[in-house]
Amino acid sequence: MGQRITIVGPGAVGATLAGAFAASGAEVSLLGRKGPHLDAIAAQGLALHSSQTGAEVRHRFPTAHDTTGLPVPDLAVVCVKSGHLPSAARSIRPWTDRGVEVLVVANGVPWWLPSTVRSAGGEPVLRSVDAEGELLRLLPAERVMSGVAHFSSSVDGPGRVTHVSGAGLVVGEPTGGISDRVTRCVTALSAGHLSPEPDADIRRAIWEKLLGNVNLNPVSALTGAGVLEILDDPAVRRLCVAMFDETAAVGAALGIETSMTADERLAIARRLGAFRTSMLRDADRGRPLELDAIVGAVRELARRTGVPSPSLDAVHALLALRENVRHGGDTPTR
């Protein structure tokens, strides 16, 4: 019998991970919000399609809207948008209070980051993503593992998810090193269609992904342009490079060093082809944007470390205003 794994938030990323865990023999269940997607999975199973191979597999997973409807897992894998992390943390508290292991796979700067570095101004709470410090109380750094997804998937309709491209998943400890639980997690994914790897410095891995997301995501949401359109416009590309440089400087001030250059990071994005960023897809669908986790948190850390961030500030202000107008003045700006 394999590990009992519950995916919290079986959207594009969560559903892809559910299939990978199932392929490795884990007992997979799904915990999600009420709605057509989870209802369809409960009624008809989860259809996972691969655009790379053309294959499609349908899984029958137990589903529930709260923890009382599922057995206690060995591992809870949280795959929700940053704005839903607090509610997800509250929802699984009956499990975390019992010592269930937690892996969080999310975009942007994690709430626990300032608590793991000495140069964040002595304030462990990252207010832009965890205003009241609730996440840090419920899921402190030593309590969670962190995952960085290097693959693209999409929800094509209720109960149907397509794995579009990429296969990478990096897993590590916020406090560094490769623990037994990280090794167990990677092993539990080893027979699936993803390529999981442990990382002794997950903060660097998070920051290096952020160096591409911090510019391409908000610029795409502002302009409606796909990644290749952005990279092919010389003036817009220069803006992306400036945002990269500012973010890299913040990372260095925090002790998170990278040898990656802007040209190298943008070349990785170009190799993925003419794709639309997750923030642009959210904007197209009228969903809240992960602006604070991807850009706002970097700006907060820039202020704490004394790093100038004029390009980040300008793009954040423009997109925050756009969202405020789009939502009729109901979206606060920071």
Secondary structure, DSSP 8 states (H G I E B T S, - for coil): ---EEEEES-SHHHHHHHHHHHHTT-EEEEE--SSHHHHHHHHH-EEEEETTT--EEEE---EESSGGGS---SEEEE---GGGHHHHHHHTHHHHTTT-EEEEE-SS--TTGGGG-S-STT----TTT-TTSHHHHHS-GGGEEEEEEEEEEEEEETTEEEEEEEEEEEEE-TTSS--HHHHHHHHHTTTSSSEEEE-S-HHHHHHHHHHHHHHHHHHHHHH---HHHHHTSHHHHHHHHHHHHHHHHHHHHTT------HHHHHHHHHHT-S---HHHHHHHTT----HIIIIIHHHHHHHHHT---HHHHHHHHHHHHHHHHHTTT-S---
